[in-house]
Amino acid sequence: MKKFSLISLLIIASMILAACGTPAEPEVPEVPVVEEPADQGACPLAVEEGAVITFSGWGDEAEQQVYRDSIERFKSICPGVTVNYTPVPSDFQTKMKAQMAGGSAPDVFYVDDQLMTAFAPSEQILALDDLMVEAGVSTDDFISSLMPIYQLNGKTYALPKDWGSLGLVYIPKAFADAGIDEPTADWTWEDVRAAAKTIAEKGNYGGFCMGSDWARFLPFALSYGGSYASSDNTTALLDSPEVLDAATFVADMFEEGSLVRPVDLSTGWCGEAIGLEAVAMTTEGGWMVNTMKNTYPDVEWKAVEIPAGPVKKADVIFVNGIGVNAATEYPRAAAAFLFYVTGYDNQAEIVKTGFAYSTHPEQADLIVDENDKAIAQGGLLPDSVVAFWGPNTGKVNDAVSQALERVFLGDQSVEEAFAQAQTEAQTVLSE
């Protein structure tokens, strides 16, 4: 009460001065901060009084429910903050850029490599480092490979909310139908090819499903010893012998009929092809657990760790984060929400749903579904990487996908397609 009385006196005084003809700058009172007790289960930060924030991200109904539940848990420890959830299931990045330009972006939102590139250099998203120190949050709390994508010029602009990797997903009865053994964790891509060829020749199932997708191709390239770019993200490596060998292997599978694309199976994606039992194998992530449970509950499926190549075994790691709009009226409340959602307690709850893996390394053993565990192993391999090649990651990845598409369509040879991709990728890496 004393604080508000003082503010009232200041306002009255400024009015008197104005009446007397003396110019005076109006004094804007600071937003009161609500202190929370600093014990376990408390709000991560002292937050602004009456804070109302908007949180937005993409995702289907299952993902949306994960974050509705997270918001309810947050309310129990930060009751002074109102969180309005506005999911954007499609075209999220495009809409977010438009909202940011128009000054209507949400206070807290999903951040991927595209939005990190769009917003961090101009500091349209809040650098979190000072508030992290205050809240006792460290980048060391997270799986180390997930962090570089969200750091720029020594500052941290987002924290990883979840991650995923790929595993070899398959239909057991397709193998029984062909009279061959099911995949194991020590399979190689040559094993996949041989099995896919046998199954395809039997004629009741497609062999191995893969579209023109940079993400599904990356484990091949890595396992052949390749990469899309140099470690400092300045030099494209798409025409390297290693990448060309991996692409040739994939192209040969397609030519012989052991590899089929989703379109060849009249499906939208390879996970759907598994659910419809149209194909024996594909590489998909932990999202298959809920997809199969909710959409194809009667279909038996299994998963094993990503196969190995001639050089090593390595997987792609997908990661998405959460950041804070630098223009938010309530930066402390927004950061408190971010810290809670990406923190240990909430991450542990999310893992139980089967939606995604915790971004905290010590929580890897919380995954309960056996297929989910097998898929996650790929992300924990020492040579697995987050697909991040600097600010123009998306354009580099697009160059790979388009090269694969040209190969599958027969428009170019592997060498021609990836030579063009190399030029395209090098151009954007040099920007």
C-alpha positions in Angstrom: 0.0 0.0 0.0 2.8 2.4 0.8 4.3 1.9 -2.7 1.0 2.8 -4.4 0.6 5.8 -2.1 4.0 7.1 -3.1 3.1 6.6 -6.8 -0.1 8.6 -6.3 1.8 11.5 -4.6 4.3 11.6 -7.5 1.4 11.8 -10.1 -0.3 14.6 -8.1 3.0 16.5 -7.8 3.5 16.2 -11.6 0.0 17.5 -12.2 0.6 20.6 -10.0 3.9 21.4 -11.7 2.2 21.1 -15.1 -0.6 23.5 -14.0 2.0 26.0 -13.0 3.5 25.9 -16.4 6.6 23.9 -15.5 7.2 21.0 -18.0 7.6 17.7 -16.3 8.2 14.2 -17.7 5.6 11.8 -16.4 7.1 9.2 -14.1 6.2 5.6 -15.1 6.0 3.3 -12.2 7.8 0.0 -12.5 5.7 -3.1 -12.8 5.5 -4.7 -9.4 7.3 -8.0 -9.1 5.8 -10.8 -7.2 8.3 -12.6 -5.1 8.1 -16.4 -4.8 9.7 -18.4 -2.1 13.0 -19.9 -3.2 12.2 -23.5 -2.3 11.8 -26.6 -4.4 8.7 -26.4 -6.6 8.6 -22.6 -6.5 8.3 -20.4 -9.5 11.7 -20.2 -11.3 11.7 -16.4 -11.1 10.0 -13.6 -9.3 7.5 -12.5 -11.9 5.6 -9.3 -12.7 2.3 -8.7 -11.0 -0.7 -9.5 -13.1 1.4 -11.1 -15.9 -0.6 -12.4 -18.8 1.5 -14.1 -21.5 0.7 -15.9 -24.8 2.4 -19.1 -25.8 2.4 -20.5 -29.3 3.8 -23.5 -31.1 2.9 -26.0 -33.9 1.8 -29.6 -33.5 -1.2 -31.9 -33.8 -3.8 -32.4 -31.1 -1.6 -34.8 -29.2 1.2 -32.3 -29.0 -1.1 -29.5 -28.1 -2.4 -31.6 -25.1 1.1 -32.1 -23.9 1.5 -28.3 -23.6 -1.9 -27.7 -22.2 -1.0 -30.1 -19.4 2.4 -28.4 -19.0 0.6 -25.0 -18.6 -1.6 -26.5 -15.9 1.5 -27.7 -14.0 3.1 -24.3 -14.4 0.1 -22.6 -12.9 0.5 -24.7 -9.7 3.9 -23.2 -9.1 3.5 -19.7 -10.7 -0.2 -19.0 -9.9 0.3 -15.3 -10.6 0.9 -15.8 -14.3 -1.9 -16.4 -16.8 -0.8 -18.3 -19.9 -2.9 -18.2 -23.0 -2.1 -21.0 -25.4 -2.6 -20.3 -29.1 -1.3 -23.3 -31.2 -0.6 -22.8 -34.9 -0.7 -26.3 -36.4 0.6 -25.3 -39.9 2.9 -22.7 -41.5 4.1 -21.8 -38.1 7.4 -20.2 -39.2 5.8 -18.1 -41.9 3.1 -16.9 -39.6 5.5 -16.2 -36.8 7.7 -14.0 -39.0 4.7 -12.0 -40.1 3.5 -11.6 -36.5 6.9 -10.5 -35.4 7.1 -7.9 -38.2 3.6 -6.7 -37.3 4.3 -6.4 -33.6 1.8 -9.1 -32.7 4.1 -12.1 -32.0 3.4 -14.2 -28.9 5.4 -13.7 -25.7 6.8 -17.3 -25.8 7.0 -19.5 -28.8 8.7 -22.5 -30.4 12.1 -21.7 -32.0 13.7 -23.9 -34.6 16.8 -23.2 -36.7 14.7 -21.1 -39.1 13.3 -18.8 -36.5 16.6 -18.7 -34.6 18.2 -17.4 -37.9 15.3 -14.9 -38.5 15.2 -13.4 -35.0 18.4 -13.9 -33.0 20.8 -11.7 -35.0 18.4 -8.7 -34.6 17.7 -9.7 -31.0 14.0 -9.9 -31.6 14.1 -12.8 -29.2 15.4 -12.3 -25.7 18.9 -13.2 -24.6 18.2 -15.5 -21.6 21.6 -15.6 -20.0 21.1 -13.2 -17.1 17.7 -14.6 -16.2 19.1 -18.1 -16.4 21.7 -17.2 -13.8 19.1 -15.7 -11.6 16.9 -18.8 -12.0 19.8 -21.3 -11.5 19.4 -22.7 -15.0 22.6 -23.6 -16.9 23.3 -24.7 -20.4 25.1 -27.6 -18.8 21.7 -28.9 -17.7 20.9 -29.9 -21.2 22.3 -32.5 -23.7 25.4 -30.7 -25.0 24.7 -31.4 -28.7 21.4 -29.6 -28.5 22.7 -26.2 -27.4 24.8 -24.7 -30.2 21.8 -24.2 -32.5 20.4 -21.7 -29.9 23.5 -19.8 -29.2 24.9 -16.8 -31.1 27.8 -14.5 -30.2 28.1 -15.8 -26.8 24.4 -15.5 -25.9 21.6 -18.0 -25.4 18.4 -17.2 -27.2 16.3 -20.3 -26.6 16.4 -23.6 -24.7 15.7 -27.0 -26.2 12.2 -28.3 -25.3 12.5 -31.8 -26.8 14.5 -33.9 -29.3 14.2 -36.9 -31.4 16.1 -39.3 -33.7 15.4 -42.0 -36.2 15.2 -45.7 -35.8 14.5 -48.6 -38.2 10.8 -49.2 -38.0 9.4 -52.4 -39.4 6.4 -54.7 -39.7 7.3 -58.2 -38.3 4.8 -60.1 -40.5 6.4 -58.7 -43.6 9.5 -60.5 -42.6 7.6 -63.7 -41.8 5.9 -63.5 -45.1 9.3 -63.4 -46.9 10.8 -66.1 -44.6 13.7 -63.9 -43.4 14.9 -62.8 -39.9 13.7 -59.6 -38.4 16.1 -56.7 -38.1 18.4 -56.3 -35.0 20.3 -53.5 -33.5 23.5 -54.5 -35.2 22.1 -54.4 -38.7 23.9 -52.4 -41.5 22.4 -50.6 -44.4 23.5 -53.6 -46.5 21.3 -55.8 -44.4 18.4 -53.4 -44.9 18.9 -53.5 -48.6 19.1 -57.2 -48.8 16.0 -57.7 -46.7 14.1 -55.0 -48.6 15.0 -56.6 -51.9 13.8 -60.0 -50.8 10.5 -58.6 -49.4 9.9 -56.5 -52.5 10.4 -59.4 -54.8 7.9 -61.5 -52.9 5.4 -58.8 -53.9 3.2 -58.5 -50.8 4.9 -55.4 -49.3 7.2 -52.7 -50.4 10.7 -53.1 -49.1 12.1 -49.9 -47.6 10.3 -46.5 -47.7 12.2 -43.2 -48.1 11.2 -40.0 -49.8 13.3 -37.1 -51.1 14.1 -36.0 -47.6 17.4 -34.6 -46.3 16.7 -35.8 -42.8 16.1 -39.5 -43.8 19.2 -39.3 -46.0 21.5 -37.8 -43.4 22.1 -41.1 -41.4 23.2 -42.7 -44.7 25.6 -39.8 -45.4 27.0 -39.8 -41.8 27.5 -43.5 -41.7 29.5 -43.3 -44.9 31.8 -40.7 -43.1 30.2 -37.7 -44.8 28.5 -34.5 -43.7 26.5 -31.7 -45.3 29.0 -29.1 -44.2 32.4 -28.6 -42.5 32.5 -28.4 -38.7 32.7 -24.6 -38.9 29.7 -24.4 -41.3 31.6 -22.5 -43.9 32.2 -25.2 -46.6 29.5 -27.4 -48.2 30.5 -31.1 -48.5 27.7 -32.3 -50.7 29.9 -33.4 -53.6 32.4 -35.2 -51.3 33.1 -38.9 -52.1 31.5 -40.0 -48.8 28.2 -38.2 -49.6 28.2 -39.3 -53.2 28.8 -43.0 -52.1 25.8 -42.8 -49.7 23.6 -41.2 -52.4 24.6 -43.8 -55.0 23.7 -46.5 -52.5 20.2 -45.0 -52.0 19.8 -44.4 -55.8 20.7 -48.1 -56.5 18.1 -49.3 -54.0 15.5 -47.1 -55.7 16.5 -48.4 -59.2 16.4 -52.0 -58.2 13.0 -51.5 -56.5 14.0 -52.3 -52.9 13.4 -48.6 -52.0 10.1 -47.0 -52.6 8.8 -43.5 -52.0 5.6 -42.7 -50.1 4.0 -41.5 -53.4 4.8 -45.0 -54.9 2.6 -46.5 -52.1 -0.1 -43.9 -52.5 0.6 -42.6 -49.0 1.6 -39.2 -47.6 4.6 -40.3 -45.6 6.5 -43.4 -44.7 5.0 -43.7 -41.3 1.5 -43.9 -42.9 2.9 -46.6 -45.2 3.9 -48.6 -42.1 0.5 -48.1 -40.5 -1.3 -49.3 -43.6 1.1 -52.2 -43.8 2.1 -51.2 -47.3 5.8 -51.4 -46.7 8.1 -53.5 -44.5 10.6 -50.9 -43.3 11.4 -47.2 -43.0 13.2 -44.8 -40.7 11.0 -42.8 -38.4 11.2 -41.2 -35.0 9.5 -41.6 -31.6 6.4 -39.9 -32.9 5.5 -43.4 -34.3 4.6 -44.6 -30.9 1.5 -42.4 -30.6 0.8 -42.5 -34.3 0.5 -46.2 -34.3 -1.3 -46.3 -30.9 -3.9 -43.7 -31.9 -4.3 -44.3 -35.7 -3.3 -47.9 -36.3 -3.8 -49.7 -32.9 -4.3 -53.1 -34.5 -1.0 -53.1 -36.4 2.0 -54.9 -34.9 5.2 -53.0 -35.4 8.7 -52.9 -34.0 11.8 -50.6 -34.0 15.5 -51.1 -33.7 18.4 -48.8 -33.6 19.5 -46.9 -36.7 21.6 -49.2 -39.0 25.3 -48.8 -39.4 27.2 -47.9 -42.6 30.7 -48.9 -43.8 32.4 -46.2 -41.7 30.3 -45.8 -38.6 26.8 -45.7 -37.1 25.3 -42.2 -36.7 21.9 -40.7 -36.6 20.3 -37.3 -37.1 19.1 -35.5 -34.0 16.0 -33.3 -34.4 15.6 -30.5 -31.8 13.2 -27.7 -31.2 13.4 -25.0 -28.5 11.4 -22.3 -26.9 12.3 -18.6 -26.8 10.9 -15.3 -25.5 9.8 -12.4 -27.6 12.2 -9.5 -26.7 9.2 -7.1 -26.9 7.1 -8.9 -24.3 5.6 -6.8 -21.6 6.4 -9.5 -19.1 9.9 -10.9 -19.7 10.3 -12.4 -16.3 7.0 -14.3 -16.4 7.7 -15.4 -20.0 11.2 -16.6 -19.0 9.8 -18.4 -15.9 7.4 -20.3 -18.1 10.2 -21.2 -20.5 12.4 -22.4 -17.7 9.6 -24.5 -16.2 8.5 -26.1 -19.5 12.1 -27.0 -20.4 13.1 -27.9 -16.8 13.6 -31.3 -15.2 10.2 -31.7 -13.6 8.1 -30.9 -16.7 10.4 -32.8 -19.0 10.0 -35.9 -16.9 6.2 -35.6 -17.2 6.4 -35.1 -21.0 8.5 -38.3 -21.4 5.8 -40.3 -19.8 3.4 -39.3 -22.6 5.6 -40.8 -25.3 5.6 -37.5 -27.1 9.3 -36.7 -27.0 12.5 -37.3 -25.2 13.8 -35.2 -22.3 16.5 -32.7 -23.2 18.3 -33.5 -19.9 20.8 -36.3 -20.2 20.1 -38.0 -16.9 16.5 -38.5 -17.9 17.2 -40.8 -20.8 16.2 -43.8 -18.8 12.6 -42.4 -18.3 11.5 -43.7 -21.8 9.2 -46.6 -21.1 8.1 -47.9 -24.5 10.5 -50.4 -25.9 10.2 -49.2 -29.5 10.7 -45.7 -28.3 13.8 -46.7 -26.4 15.2 -48.4 -29.5 14.6 -45.3 -31.6 16.2 -43.0 -29.0 19.4 -44.9 -29.0 20.4 -43.4 -32.3 20.4 -40.0 -30.8 22.7 -41.0 -28.0 25.4 -42.4 -30.4 28.7 -40.5 -30.1 28.7 -39.6 -33.9 25.1 -38.5 -34.1 24.6 -34.8 -35.0 22.0 -32.1 -34.8 21.4 -31.1 -38.4 22.6 -27.5 -38.0 24.9 -25.9 -40.6 24.7 -22.3 -39.5 22.2 -19.5 -40.2 21.2 -21.0 -43.6 20.6 -24.6 -42.4 17.2 -24.8 -44.1 18.6 -23.8 -47.5 21.4 -26.4 -47.2 18.9 -29.1 -46.3 16.6 -28.0 -49.1 19.4 -28.4 -51.6 19.9 -32.0 -50.5 16.2 -32.9 -50.7 15.9 -31.3 -54.1 19.0 -33.3 -55.3 17.4 -36.5 -54.1 14.2 -35.6 -55.9 16.1 -35.0 -59.2 17.8 -38.4 -58.8 14.5 -40.2 -58.1 12.8 -38.6 -61.1 15.7 -39.5 -63.3 16.4 -35.9 -64.2 20.0 -36.1 -63.2 22.6 -38.6 -62.2 23.8 -38.7 -58.6 27.0 -36.8 -59.5 25.0 -34.1 -61.4 22.4 -33.7 -58.8 24.8 -33.3 -55.9 27.2 -31.1 -57.9 24.3 -28.7 -58.3 23.4 -29.1 -54.6 27.0 -28.4 -53.7 26.9 -25.1 -55.6 23.6 -24.1 -54.1 24.7 -25.0 -50.5 28.1 -23.3 -50.8 26.4 -20.1 -52.1 24.2 -19.8 -48.9 27.0 -20.9 -46.5 29.2 -18.1 -47.9 26.5 -15.4 -47.3 
